[in-house]
Amino acid sequence: MTPLPELDRHLATAIPASRDQRIWTPEDGALPSIYLSHGAPPLLEDGPWMRELFDWAAGLPKPKAVLIVSAHWESAPLSLSSSAAGTPLVYDFGGFAPHFYQLRYATPDASDLARRVAAAMPDSEPVHEHRSRGLDHGAWVPLMVMYPLGDVPVLQLSLPTHDPDRLLELGRRLRPLREEGVLVIGSGFMTHGLPFLRREHWLGAGGPPGWSTDFDAWAAEALAKGDVDTLSRYASQAPGMPFAHPTAEHYTPLFVTLGAADRPDAPAGSVIDGYFMGLSKRSVQADATV
């Protein structure tokens, strides 16, 4: 048991269900690519949100591996986290209760996936593996909820740029991995204007701020239309800017997700919506044969 009762309740039902989850086979075809809003450590205190994430994962075959691009590792040239089994976690947050820094999520060896990712990149963009770099909270927090047994190899890929076209191309190079049972994830937060949240937003009083709802509605409409060009012009055209994203790192992993889809311009369906402390939780699944 942990000092997180909502997480304990979640794990009590999610772990048995995860044991019974069917594992991906080639007959399933390509897994989807997804973009999820990962929240922060307090996600592990939010029972309904954890159930939404787990139900999403449980509705798919359990992947052979996960490749995740998180807002919290901006690094160029392109880099990979350690592929060794039991890779340690990065507790890249401050001001939280001590028990958040004691959580563990040991995953299997991901060396095969690391080799596949490196081989997918052009000679002009070699990939460096940081053998001491673990999984940051943009990776391990949602994955602990979605795959609570820690039985899926996980590898984190750095976010090397915020340029949508370059990230779409990066996703395109990762696309064949989906046909091998790899779940490709862009992990961010559909709105992330932390400096502009007021106390009432944190307390859930009065509803989310207008800049958050406006940006979320704009993104939802563009995603439903598969309008990648509009999504790419977020900085100059999206309502709610720059408050919704004073910096870009929680939004731009979306373009890796879309690039990894069979058709980046196909409609992407919203699987999770709503708000957490005033920020949009919208999470989407790009096209797939599953």
N, C-alpha and C positions, 0 to 999 in steps of 0.2 A: 504494500500500500504506500501511496505517496501523500504528501500534504495537499494534494489536488483532488478533492472528492469528485468533481465532474469528470476529470480524466480517469479516475478509478472506475467510475460508473460506465464510462465509454468503453474502457478496455475489457470490462467484465463481459460485455456482449460482443465487442468487435473481435477479440482474440479468437473465440470459438468459431465465429463466422469466417474469419480470415483463414483458419485452418482448413475449412471446408471449401474455400474458394477454388474454382477451377483454374488451372494454370494454362496460360496461353500455349497454343499449338499452331503450326503453320496453316492448318486448315481454317483457323480463325481469320486469316488475312491480317492486314496491317492494323496495328493499334492506332488510336487517334493521337494527335498532339493536343496538349491542353495548356491553358493559361489559368493559373489560380491566384487568388488573393490570399496570401499566406498569413495575414495578421501579424502577430508577434507572440511572445510567450503567453499573453492572456487568452489567446485562442484556446489554450489547454484548460481554460476555466469556463468555456462556452460550450455547453452540451449540445444545443441544437446545431451550431456551426460544425462541431466535430462530426455529428451524425450526417450532415450534408456531405462533407468531404468523404467520409467512409462509405456512404451509400453510393457515391459517384464511383469510387474505386471498386466497390463490390459489384457494380453493374457491368464491369469490364472483366475479361479474363485477367488473372494475376500476371503481370508482366515478367518476362525473363530478367529484365533489368530496367533501371530508371536512369535517364540522363536529364539533369535538371540545371537550368540557368537561373540563378537567383539575383535579385536586385542588390544583394549585399556582397557581391564579389565582382567589382569592376576592375578588370585587369587586361591589359594588352602588353605583349602579344597574348594570343589565346592560350589559356592554361587550364589544366585539369587538376582536380583535387587528388589526394592520395587514393590509389585504387586498392590498397591492402585491406584485408578483412579487418573488421573492428576499428575502422577509421574513427579517430576521436571527433568530438563535436567542438564547434567554435561557438562560444557563448558571447556573441557579438552584440550585447545589449547591456544597459546599465540601469541601476535603480530598482531592480526587481527583487522579490523575496529570495532568500538563499536557496530554497529548494529548486528553483528553476535552473540553477547552476550545477545541480547534482543529477539532473536527468541524463540518461544514457540511451543511445540508440545504435547498437552495434550491428553492422550489416556485412554480408558476405563479400568475398573478394570480387572486384570488378575489373580485373586486369584484362580480360577478353574485351570488354566494352571499351576500355581505354585504348587498346590497339585498334579497334574498329573506328573510333572517333579520329584518332591520329591519321589513319589511312584515308579517311574521307576528306581531309583538308588538302588544299593544293600545296605544292612545294614552296610557294611564296608565303605561306602562312603555317609554319611548323607549330606544333602544339607542345608545350612544356608541361610536364607533370610535376606538381609541387608535392613531393612525397611526405611532407610534414603538414600539409594543409588538410584540415578536416572539413566537415559539412557545416555550413553556417545555418542560422536559424531560419533563413528563407527556404532551406531544404529540409532540415530535420524536423522542424515543428509540424508542417503539414504531413510529411511522410510518416511520422510516428503515429499520426491519427489514421492515415489511409492504409498503411501496411504495418500494423502494430506488432507483428511477430519479428520484424526486422529480418525477414527471410528473403528479401529481394536485393540484389546488388545495386548499389547507388553510386553514381559518379556525378560530380558537379563540374560544370563547364563555366569558365568565367564569361562575364559580359564585356566584350572587348571594345564596344563602341555604342553610341546611342543613335547612330545613323540608321533609319529604318531600312534603306535599301541594302546596306551591308548586313544587317541582321536577318533580313529576308533571305539573302543569299546563304548566310550561315545555316539557317533553318533548312534551306533546300539541300544542302550537303548532308544534313543529318536525316533527311527523309527516308533513305533506304533502311535505316535502323528500325523504323517502325515495322517493316516487313519481317524483321527478325525477332519481334516480340519486345522491343524496347519502347517504353513509354517516354516520350519527349515532353518535358514540362518547362514552361516559362513561369517563373514564380515572382510575383510582385504585389501590387495592390492597385485596384482600378482608380482610386484616388488616394492621395497621400500628403495632403496639406497639413501636416502636423503643426507647423508654426502658427497656423491660422485657426486652430480649434480652440474653442473657449470651454470653460468649465462645464457649462450645461451640455455641451456635446459629449464630453467624456462621461457625464452622468446619464446620458440618454434622454435628456429633457428637451422638449421643444423641437425634436426632429433634427435631421442632419442639416448642415449649412447649405445654402443655395448653390455655392460654387461646386459642392460635391454632387448634388442631385443633377445639376445642369450638365456637368461633364459626363456623369454616368449615363444619362439619357442619350446624350450625343453619341457616346461610344456604343451603347446598346443598339442604336439605330444603324450605325455604320457597320457594326459586326453582323447584324441580321441581314444586311444587304451585301455583305462581302466587299465593302467599299474600302479597299486597302489604301487607295490614294487619299481619301479623306482622313482615315486614321493616321496616315503618315504626316499630315499637316496639322497635327494636334497643337503644336506650339503657337501657331498663328491663327488657327481657325476654331479651336474648341472653346465652347463657353466654359467659364469657370477658371480659365487660365489667367495668370500663372498660379493661382491659389491651389488648384487641384493637384498640380505637380510643380512645386517650386524648383525641384530637380527631377530629372527624367528617369532615374534608374528603376523606379517601381512600375513604370508604364512600358518601357521599351522591350522588356522580355516578351511582350505580346508578339513582337514581330518575328522572333525565333519560332514561336508556336505557329504563326500563320505561314511562315516560310516552309516549315516542315510538313504542312498539310499537302494533300494530293493537289488541291487547287487553292492557293492562298486567297483567291478572290471569291471562293465559295462562302455562302453564309456560315457563320460560326454560331452555334447555339449556346445560349446562356444556361448553365447548369445550376449555378448559385447566384442569387442576387441579394439585395438588402444592404444594410449598413451596420458597421461596428464602430461605435464611438464616433459616428459622423462620417466615417470613411466607407466608400463603396466596396462591398465584398464580391462584386461581379466576377465570375469565373466562367470560362468558356471552353467548349470542345470544338476543335476544328474537324473538318470532314474526315471520314474514315470508313472502312468497310465493315467495322464491327457494329 
